[in-house]
Amino acid sequence: MSRQIIIAENAGFCFGVKRAVDMTSEYNTDNESKVYTLGPLIHNRDLVEKLEQEGIRRIDIGEIPNLKEGDTVVIRSHGVVPDIIDQISRTGAKVLNATCPYVTSIQMKARKYHGEGYQIIIVGDKNHPEVIGINGWCNNTALVTRDGSDLENLPDKVCVLSQTTEKHINFEKTVQAVTGQARDVLAFNTICSATRERQESADRVSKIVDLMVVIGGRHSSNTKKLYEICRENCSNTLLVENAGELPEWVISDPKLKRVGVTAGASTPDWIMKEVMDKLRGEGASGKRDQEERKSD
Ligand code: SF4
């Protein structure tokens, strides 16, 4: 079977996730202390299991009081509310803060402009840990909106921030809605370029393939958004966490001549490789869409 596999130009680990994983592994190798992550380090079960095998265990907020002096707790790339860092420090445990610098920058804006009297508005998912964390830096006073359509009776001064993985259209709609209501509007497009690049690459590839495979955790917000984008272009889009989840028909169907692949920001390279290997089958070729476009 001859099959062409097109890998999205930007796919897989982003800067912040790679940094958090590297920081944690290096710290664990170089230090004697027990290392815990607060929540799963990234939205990827296979990687979390691998870390467990290396002795790095996940704990939840309720377990913070059980920490001992000398233990270390990793704060993942999503960041947390400042109170959590205080709680950990009070137990005598160390904090290894792997919050992505881009998220830290949003937290600092929330704190600064809240301090200057602005109503903070966050475009995003109110239940997402990153949004909950950012809200903590303005004393949990932020209004969290999906696209601004639910915002009314705003004060004069508002500051709009965005979850890093949000869609641009939702940010733009919110700024529009707010501009009609408040007089002093500060708007920071804090959507991460890694997210945008992954979304644009996925959009491009999913328009030209018979099947699109999105690799990533089902709880990963950026993976879910990639899936939605691909699904709009290609009804034959699958979301899998690893190679084991690829159904047999995907591997054997000869009608699937062009297969596109993308992966969320928390998908390790080795999982992408396993999926690619399984998809390739006999006589297939794989290339980044950049190479594909060059040869067009
Ligand atoms: S998606 Fe962007 S903001 Fe989020 S962890 Fe990755 S680099 Fe940081």
Residues whose N, C-alpha, C, O or C-beta is under 5 A from the ligand:
A	BS01	SF4	C14 F15 G16 V17 S77 C100 Y102 V103 T164 C192 A194 T195 A265
